[in-house]
């Protein structure tokens, strides 16, 4: 886990090491354990690196790293969790290794398969490889967007870094995109696939790779969820067993580390499962450290659920109690770290959890993030489930699920005035198309959220962790696990207002029944409606005709104002 930076002067102008150092100094929090710089033979391209030592703490893991008499040079941010398995395959193919790092494995795999290497990787990553022989730059980003990759390109120069602030440190103009900022205030649009809140600063989209050769840049997608596949087993137990196997594989791989590993624990289904599976994987031999955000307001506190997991696993547990006074004090630092307006106060709570982990000498945190977006963890997914029943003429099922929803939530789920004619139009005039303006199936909605909603949360997770020099690992975002779930029958994802059906089936016996059977959902959520009264929008940025002191509208104006205050 590191901070990376690079300059490629396509025009032929020489790169200065001092320029690279300015860039990496600005993101030193991403890698406080060391730094490194490299220029190619004619000094037209250079890489900079800040190291957070996780695997192979020796100098053998330093970057920029070279391979095959310096034909290849890499700067790499992230972890390849299946590097040991890949290393064995590469050794059989005749490759030899000088270190124990996953970075060297990445270089060998790239030499062996070029861009096709990306299909073999189980991990989170953003990296750049220079091929001196081919005079080609290759950059790639992981499937779901766990690790960031920002860049500036103007045909003469290509500059990249883990964070936009490194580009500003080089002298690239820092100009806030007010149109996007207004989009956030008005419509809560917080994340863009390839753009940022700064003009001319772009992002490599998740699941894409980029090449520059002969002065030409090309970008291609190597991973996409919009492929409809189906898996059929004899019974639900077979699905649950396969899920259990994949999830345990993911957990074990993400425990690979040469530094202390801990977990975040909210008391919910996802984080509790991670803690319990670690306990099971290591037969209780690891004295786990778990970190939680707690709240004095019992309506938002998960203490009773956290205690159940503590009693089950014997985890060593640490609490932090975020409060509005400290959050007001730290909000500028959080905004500076995120380089976006903060989405909600729950992001601030996550910031304090990562800070707590660092204070207790834990460098790697496993977290349950990502499960909601492919296991239908949010209550609004009920709308898509009910809509799909109607679309398939399963009217009895449609009415049953609506009644269950009413008994649980006390209201009829609104499907929209025109959902019946739209469903029928889609059914008869666009048959087989479950992703159109008239109808969207539950799985189609999950794929959409994985691609467009999840990256926003992953940005928060990365920035909240890295500002404290902590690495987050997300076991649910093992691509084979995600693909498997999306290929399962829909009722194994969401059925009768029960979310994450296949997960609940798989973890029985490993996770306490009280947690398995939980149907309410809470995260690290403070009382935002109460806390907002502590947050004053700076008068300079106060919108005209604005007086609301509560609700998401006020928060978005406040967050946008803090963003402008921080980066103006």
N, C-alpha and C positions, 0 to 999 in steps of 0.2 A: 504494500500500500504506500503510495508515494504521491509526489507532485511532479508533473512533467511539463517541459517547455521545449520549443524548438523554433528555429528560424531557417527558412529555405529561400535564399535570394536567387530566384529564377533568372533575374537579370544578369547575374554574374558578380554582383558586388560582394565583397568579402564580409563575412559575419565576424563580429567581435565577441570574445568570451565575456567581456564586461557587460555586453547587452544581455547575454544569457543569464548572467548572475543577477542582474536587476530583476529579471523575470522570476527566477527561482527564489530570490529573497522575499518577494512579495507573497509567496505561497509557502513560506518556510514551515508554517503550522502543519502542512500536509506531510512533512518529512523532516523532523527535527534531529534525526540520527546521522545525517551525513549529506554531502552534496557531491555532484560530479558534473563535468562538462566535457564536450568533445566537438571537434571540428573535422570535417573530411579533408582530403588531401589538398584540394584547391580552395578550401575555406568558404565555400558557397552555402554550405549547410552545417548547422550546429545544433546539438541537443544539450539540454540542461535537466538536472534531476535533483529532487530532494527525497531522501530516503526515510521511510518509516520501516524499520527492520521487523519482519514477521517470520519469514522462512529463510534459513541459512543466514545467520547473523554475522558470519565471517565476511571478509573482504571479497570472497568469491561471489557474493550476491550483489556487489556494487554495480551501479549503472552510471552512465550509459555502458552497456555491455556489448562486447564484440564477439563475432563468431566466424569461423573459417578464414583465418588470417585477415580479419577485419573486412571481409566482404560485406557482412551484415552488421549493423549497429542498431540497438534498440533502446528506447526509453519507454517504460511500461508502468502503468498504474493499475493495481488490482491484484487478484489472485486467480490462479488456475488450479482449481481444487482437485482435478484428476491428473495432475502432473506426474504422479508416481506411475499410474497406469500407462500414460503416454510415453513416459521415459522407457519403460520395459519394451514397448512396441518399437520405439526408435532404436534401442540397443540391438534388438533382433534384426533391424534393417541396416545395422552397421555403424550407427552413430555412437560417439564416445563423449563423455561429459567430464568437466573439470570441477564442477560445483554441485551443491545439493539444492540449488535454487530452481524455482519454476520458470524463471526468466530464461535460463539457458535452454530449458526444454522447449519453450516457446520459439526460440530462434531456430533450433534444430527442426522442429515441426514445420516452421515456415519454409526452411530450405527444402524439406522433403515434399511439401504439398502446396507451397505458395498460398494463395488466398483460400484454397480449399481447407486449410488448417482450421479455419474458424468453425467449421462444422463439428470438429472433434472436441472443442473446448467446453468444459463445464466450469464456468467461472464468471467473474465480473472483471471487466478490463477496459482500458483505453490505452492504446499504444501507437507508436510510430516506429517503423523499421526503414532504414536506408540501405539500399542495395547498391554498393559502390560499383559493382561490375555492370549492372544494368542501368545505373544512374536513375534509379526509381525510388520514390517515396511511397510507402504503403502505410496507411493508418486505418485503425478499426476500433469499433466500440461494441460492447457486449450486447446481448440480445434484448435485454429489457431496459437498459439505460441506468445501471447502478453506478457506473463511473463516468464522469463528465469529460467532454472533449470540446473545447472552444477554439475557434480559429478566425483569422482575418486573411483575406485573399484579394489581391488586386492585379493579377496577371504577372506582376513583377516580383511580388513577395508573398510567401505563405508563412504565416506565423500561427503557432498553436500553443495551447497550455491547458492545464486542468481547470483554471478559473480565469475569468475575464480580467481580473485585476492584474494578472501577469502581463497581459497585452497592453494595459494602460501604463504599466511600469516601463514598457519599452518605448512609450511615446505615442502609441496609437490613440487617436482622439476618443475621449470619453464623452459620449453624447446620449442622453436618455431619450428613448423613443416614446414621445408623449402620446402617440396614438395607441400604442400597446398598453401604456399605463392607464389610459382612459378605458380601454377594454377590460382591464382588471377591475377598476372601480365600478364600472357599469354592469359588466356581465360575469365578473369573477373568473375571467380567463387568465390563468396564472402561468401556464406553460405552453410553449410553442415547439413544434418538432425540430425545426432547424434555425429558429431565430431567438434572439434574446431581447432584453429590455434596453439594449444599447444598439445604436445604429452601427451597421457594418461589422458587428461581432456576431458570428454565426456559431451553430453547434452541428457537429456530426450527429445525425439522428441515430438512435439505438438500432442495432441490427443492421448497420450499414458499414461499408468500408470505402476508403478514399484512396485514389492513386494520383500521383503527379509524375508525368514522364514527358520529356521533350516540351516542357512548358505548358502542357495541357493537363487539366484536372478533370477527373471523372469520379462519380459517386455511384455505388451500386448497393442494393439491398441483398443480404445473404440470409436473413431470417424474417419470416412473416407468419403470423398466426392465422391468417385468413385462408387456411387450407382445411376443408371439411373432411375429417376422417372419423371413422367409427370403430369401436371395439365392442365385441359381443362375447360375454362370458356366460356360463350356465346360471350362476346365482350371484347375489350381492357379496357373499363371502369372498369369492374369487377376485372381485374388484377391490375389496377392502385389503386383501392380502397383497395384491400388486401395489396398491398405494403404500401400504406399510413398508414394503421392500424398498420402493423408490425413495420414500421419505427417510428411512434409516440410512440408506446409501448417501443421501444428501447431507444428513447430519454428520455422519462419520467423516466425510470428506472435508466438511467445513470446520471440523475440529483440528485439522492439521495445522500446527503452528509451533513455533519455537519460543513463543511468549505466552503469558497467561491469557486464557480465554474465559469470558463470562457471558451472561445472558441478560437481556432486558425482560422484565416480567410485569405484565399488566394485570394478570389474573384472568384474562380472557382465554378463549379456546386456542388461539394460535400460539401465543407466547408460552402458555402452559404446556402445550404439546412439545415445543422445542426443549423446554427444561426437562420434562419427563423423558423424552427420547434420549437426551444426553445422559441422563441418569441410567437409563436402560443400556445404552450403547457401551458405557464404561463400567457397568455393574456397580455403580455407586462409588467407584474408586476415585473419581475427581471431586474434590471439594469445591463444587460450583459456587461462584459468586453471582448473585442475581441482583439487578438494580431496578427500582420502581419509583415512579412518580406517584405520590400520595397527596390527598387533599383533606383538609380539616372538615370540609362539608361532606357529611356522610353520604349524601345523595350522589356524589361524584367520586367517592372513594371506593377502591376495589380491595380493601384490606382483608375482608373475610375470605375472598377467593384466593388471594395471595397466600394467606395462612394455610389453606388446604394444600397448596403445592409445596409450601415449606415443610409441612408435616409429612408429605408423601416422599419427598426427595432428600430432606435434610440440607437443602441448599443454604449457603451462607448468604443472608439477605441484607440489603442496604436500601434505605429509603431517602428520598429527597422530597421536600414539601415546597413546590414552587408557590410563590406569592406575587401579587401584582406589583408590589413595591420593587422587588428585585427585577422583575421582568421589565418594568419601565426603565430601570437603570441600565439593563443589558440589551435593550431592544436595538440600539444602534449597532452594537457589535454583532448581533444576530443578523441584522439586515446586511451589514458589510460582508459577513460570511456567505450568506445565501445569494447575494447579487440579484435578488428578486424581492418584491413585496411579500411579506410573510402571509401565508394563507390563513392561519388561524392561531389561536393561543395554544392549541395542542402541539404545534411545532416548537413552541417555546418550552413546553414541558419536556419534550424529547431532548432539547438542548441541555437541560439540567441533568437528565439521566446520564447522558454521555459525559458530562463534567464529573458526575459522581463516580463513574467507572474509572476515569483517569485518576482521580484522587485516591482511588483504592488500587492503583497499579495494575489495572486491567487494560490491555491494549486492543484486544479483539472482543467484539460483542456479537453474539448470535441473536437474531431478532425475528419476530414472526411476521414482519411486513411482507405484503404481496399476496397473502392467502385470500384476502377479501375479494380481490379483483378477478380471480378465476374460480373461486369456490362460492361466489354469490353471497358474500358476507354482509352486504348492506341491505337494509329493509326495503328500499325502493326497487330492488330486483324482483320483488313480488309482482310488480306491475307487468314486467316482461314475461314472467311465468304464466300469469293469468291470461295475458294477451295471447300467448302461444297456445294455451288450451282452447281458447275460442277459435283461433285461426285453424286449428286441426279438428274442429267440430267436436271437441270433447267437452260438451256443455255441462255434463254432470260433474266432471272434475273441476271445470271452471267455477261453478257455483259452490262446490265444496270448499275450494281454496279461498274464495271470497268470504265465506262464512267463518272459516277458521281465522282469517285475517281480522274480521270484525270482532270476534270474541277476544282476540289477543290485544288489538290496538284500539278497539272501541270506535272505529270509523270504517267506512267503506273506502277502499282504495280507489282513488280517482284514475280512470283509464283514459280520460279525454272524451269530449262529446262525440267525436267522429271516429272512435276506435272501431266500431262495428262496420261502417261502410269502408273504412280504410283497410280493415282486415280482409273483407270480402273482395274488394277490388284487387288487393295484392294476391289473394288466393287464386282468383280466376284469370287475372290478366298478366300476372307476373309469377307464374307457378315455379316453385323450386327456388325462388330468390328470397332468402331470408334476411337480406340486408338492403333495404331500399327505403325511400322516403315515406312509404305507407305502412311498412311492417318491419319489425326487427325482433328476431328470436332472442331468447335468453342467452344462448351461446354467442350469438353475434354481438350482443351488448357486452358480454364479458371480454370478448376479443377486442372490441373497441376501447374499453376501459383499460385493458392491459397496455394498449398501444398509446393511448392519449391521456389517460388520467393517472395511471401508475407512475410514469416518469416524473410527474410533479412531486409525488411523495418520495420517490427515490432521490430526487435532488435535495429535499429537506434532510433525508436520512444521511446522505453523504456529507452535506455541509455541517449539520449538527455534530456529527462524529469527528470530522477532520479538523474542525476548528480546535478540538481538544486533542488532536493527534491520536484518535481512536478509529479502528477499522470496524465497520459493520458487515456482517455476513448474513445472508438471507436464505435459509434452507428451503423455503417454499418456492423460490425462484430457480429451482433446478429445472431446466427446460424439458427434460424427459418427463418429469412429474407434471408440469403444466400441460404438455401435449397429451399425456395420458388422460388427465381429468377432462379436458375438452373433447376427448374422443369417447368418453363414457356417455351412457344414456342421461338425458337431462334430469330425470328424477333423482339421480345419484348426486346431483349438485344442489338442487333446490326442489323441495317437495312439501306440500302442505304447510307452507310458511316456515319450514325448517331449513335453515341454511347449512351448507357444508356437510351434506348427508354422508358422502363417502369418507370424509375426514372423521366424522363422528364414529362411523362404523369401524374404521381402521384403528383408532386409538383406544377403543374399549379394552380395559385391562391394563393399559399402560398409563392412562391419565385417569384421575379419580372421576367417578360417575357424576359427582356434583358439577364438575367442569364440563364433562362431555354433554350433559343434558341442559346446559345453559342455553337459553334462547334470547336473553337480553344481550345487548352489546354496548360496551364502554371501552374507550381507549384512555390515553393520558389526557383526559379532557377536563380542564378547569371550568368554573362557572363563568363563561365568557360574558354573559349578560350582566353579571355583578362586577366582574373585573373591569369592564369597559369604562366604568366611571372614574378609574384611576388614570386613564390615558387621554391626554390632551393633545389635540392636533395643533402643531405649531402654527401660530397666527399667520405666518408668512405663507403657509400652504393651505390655509383653511378655505374650503370651497365656498363660493358665493351661495347665498340662500340655503345654508346648511345648518341645521340645529339639532338633528337627531343625536341622542347620546346612548343609543343602544342598538343592538342588532348587527348583522353582517355588513350593512351599508356603512355604518359608522366605522367598523373595524377596517374595511377596505380603504376608506378615505384616510384613516390614521396610518395604515401600513404603507400606502402610496406616498403620503407626506413624509414618513420616515425614510422611505427609499430615496426620495428627492433630496432630503436633507443630508443623507449619507453620501450620495454620489454626485451632488451638484458641485 
